[in-house]
Amino acid sequence: MTAQQPEVIRTASARVACDGTGPGLPAALGHPRVFLQIDEHGYVDCGYCDRRFVLIGGPADGADQSQLPDHPAGASI
C-alpha cells in the first residue's frame, strides 16, 4: 500500500489560514485554525494536517511536491 500524498492548495496569497476542513466538512472534523506564512521557499505545510500551501508563481509552483521537504515554518495561532 502506498501512502497518500497530503493535499496541495495553490494560493495567490502568502498568508493563509488552515483549519483542516474542506468543502462540506464540519469544523468539528478539523483542527484549530492556524495562520501560515509562505516564505522564500514558496510553500508552507500545516503542522496539524500536513496540507501544503503553494504560492502561485513562487519557486515551488509547478515543482514535484513529493521531492520538496516538509516546511512547517511560519505557523501562528
C-alpha positions as CSV (number, residue, x, y, z in Angstrom):
1,M,0.0,0.0,0.0
2,T,1.3,3.5,-0.8
3,A,1.0,6.5,1.4
4,Q,-1.5,9.1,0.3
5,Q,0.2,12.5,-0.5
6,P,-1.1,15.4,1.5
7,E,-3.4,17.9,-0.2
8,V,-1.7,20.7,-2.1
9,I,-3.5,24.0,-2.4
10,R,-2.2,26.7,-4.7
11,T,-2.9,30.2,-3.5
12,A,-2.3,33.8,-4.6
13,S,-1.7,35.0,-1.0
14,A,1.5,34.5,1.0
15,R,-0.6,34.4,4.2
16,V,-3.1,31.6,4.5
17,A,-5.3,30.0,7.2
18,C,-5.9,26.3,7.7
19,D,-8.4,24.6,9.9
20,G,-8.2,21.1,8.4
21,T,-11.6,21.1,6.9
22,G,-12.7,21.2,3.3
23,P,-15.8,21.9,1.3
24,G,-18.8,20.2,3.0
25,L,-16.9,19.1,6.1
26,P,-18.0,20.4,9.5
27,A,-15.5,22.3,11.6
28,A,-15.6,19.6,14.3
29,L,-13.7,17.3,12.0
30,G,-10.8,19.7,11.6
31,H,-8.2,21.3,13.9
32,P,-7.7,24.7,15.5
33,R,-7.4,27.4,12.9
34,V,-3.8,28.4,12.3
35,F,-2.4,31.1,10.1
36,L,0.6,30.3,8.0
37,Q,3.1,32.5,6.2
38,I,4.7,31.3,2.9
39,D,8.3,32.4,2.8
40,E,11.1,32.5,0.1
41,H,10.7,28.7,-0.4
42,G,7.3,29.4,-2.0
43,Y,5.3,26.9,0.2
44,V,4.4,26.0,3.7
45,D,2.9,22.9,5.3
46,C,0.3,22.9,8.0
47,G,1.7,21.4,11.2
48,Y,-1.6,19.8,12.1
49,C,-2.9,18.2,8.8
50,D,0.2,18.3,6.5
51,R,-1.9,20.2,3.9
52,R,0.6,22.1,1.7
53,F,0.0,25.7,0.5
54,V,2.0,26.7,-2.6
55,L,2.3,30.3,-3.7
56,I,1.2,30.7,-7.3
57,G,4.1,31.9,-9.4
58,G,6.6,31.1,-6.5
59,P,9.6,28.9,-6.6
60,A,7.6,25.8,-5.6
61,D,4.8,26.3,-8.1
62,G,4.9,23.6,-10.7
63,A,7.6,21.7,-8.8
64,D,7.3,18.0,-8.0
65,Q,5.8,18.4,-4.5
66,S,6.9,14.9,-3.4
67,Q,10.5,16.0,-3.8
68,L,10.2,19.0,-1.5
69,P,11.0,18.6,2.2
70,D,8.3,19.4,4.8
71,H,8.3,23.0,5.6
72,P,6.1,23.8,8.6
73,A,7.7,27.2,9.5
74,G,5.6,30.3,9.8
75,A,2.7,28.9,11.8
76,S,0.8,31.1,14.3
77,I,-2.5,30.9,16.1
